[in-house]
Amino acid sequence: MLKKSLPPLAHRLRPQSLQEFVGQGHLLGENGFITQMLAHEHLDSMIFWGPPGCGKTTLAILLAGAVEADFYQLSAVTAGVGDIRKIAKAGRENRERDRRTVLFLDEIHRFNKAQQDFLLAPVEEGSLVLLGATTENPSFSIITPLLSRARVAVLKALDSVESQILLRNAVVRLNVDYGREIAVAEEVIKRVADYAEGDARRGLNFLEMAFINLDSERVDLTVADLGTLLVGRELAYDRDGEEHYNQISAFIKSMRAGDPDASLYWLGRMLQAGEEPLYLARRMIRFASEDVGNAAPQALQLAINARQAYETLGSPEGELALFQVAAYLATAPKSDAVYLAMKRVMKEIKRSGNQPVPMQVRNAPTGLMQGLGYGEGYVNPHRDRVNPGLIEALPEKLHDPSFYQPSENGYEITVRQRMAEREKIKREAISAAQPAAAGSSGSRGDRS
């Protein structure tokens, strides 16, 4: 018989001791730092960082019990400074009685900087042992002073074996709670564990749903009974969170490594998870300049065309153009020579400051300017294919003007050859001009 007043199965199965806790062996095993801490009857403030359903709340409750501390639980979504102030006051009173106070603050990343600042004093003075829980990277969501006062414990999603242990325990509990004797096939346990993807709460809720939906006359639960309950999986992704940055990084680095399969996979993952296609198009336009560059100059235009194609067609038809250009960028010859040249140029400008434009390449629209030497010695390259080697267009007092250093990939092989030919012409022109300049100040030397 269905008992409508039952709390969620994950709550009913919550372990009563650390020995019953499933998972997180790297923290709770023989050499885990939490085990070592408890061995000395000590409990530091910690930030539990891990995915949903990995046991953050349960672990906090068990740790408070292990050191016989008063336990308070708040959610940063609804709590405020006033709530913290009351608990901190109780913590100071407990400290005088040599008793510890544990505050478990779920979703701690939801607290703003001012609210997090308020936690510093009670944690510093030892009035509170703070156990915060977050699914967000603490490096981005927790203020540095608080991180310096609390250890970060990284919790992992349950693996398949750990999930199956919980699900087998759940079968026993479900039969007791619903007054039935249902045999659950081992394949069902494995299938549900796979579906849960390490989220214990998700797996338990799913199993209970399947249990409830089973015909009252049935005495076994099979894979066929799961039916439409096994809907599409939710992809882990947050357009403003760490997983966004992890996946876009994987996408860019896959293209940079020349791996089209990985590039297309991560592009598909982000699109399927709801990433804005135009954002991905913009990143590929940037990639075309930064990582492909002049090794395949057409890459930039193709990336721009892919964005325009998507804007014209929309989803899902326009996404094909994004896949097309991603495959091209991944397999194109690569060069970051222009990117590095840009950095060298900006560094040189910052170092050398406001250098004057050489007289030879200055504009000379008036007689006065011509009389002052503006444009003197300039040779139009279209009119003279030899003497342009004498033209100096860079300021004289630069540290190192060799900014652009083409790679030996793709079209930049041709670029290198053209630059080498220009340098050869330049050296020959300077050499030919030197006899004529003997005894005078002469022209500027070779910059190469």
Secondary structure, 3 states (H helix, E strand, C coil): CCCCCCCCHHHHCCCCCHHHCCCCHHHHCCCCHHHHHHHCCCCCCEEEECCCCCCHHHHHHHHHHHCCCEEEEEECCCCCHHHHHHHHHHHHHHHHCCCCEEEEEECHHHCCHHHHHHHHHHHHHCCCEEEEEECCCHHHHCCHHHHHHCEEEECCCCCHHHHHHHHHHHHHHHHHHCCCCCEECHHHHHHHHHHHCCCHHHHHHHHHHHHHHCCCCCCEECHHHHHHHCCCCCCCCCCCCHHHHHHHHHHHHHHHCCCHHHHHHHHHHHHHCCCCHHHHHHHHHHHHHHHHHHHCCHHHHHHHHHHHHHHHHCCCCCHHHHHHHHHHHHHCCCCCHHHHHHHHHHHHHHHHCCCCCCHHHCCCCCHHHHHCCCCCCCCCCCCCCCHHHHCCCCCCCCCCCCCCCCCCCCCHHHHHHHHHHHHHHHHHHHHHHCHHHCCCCCCCCCCC
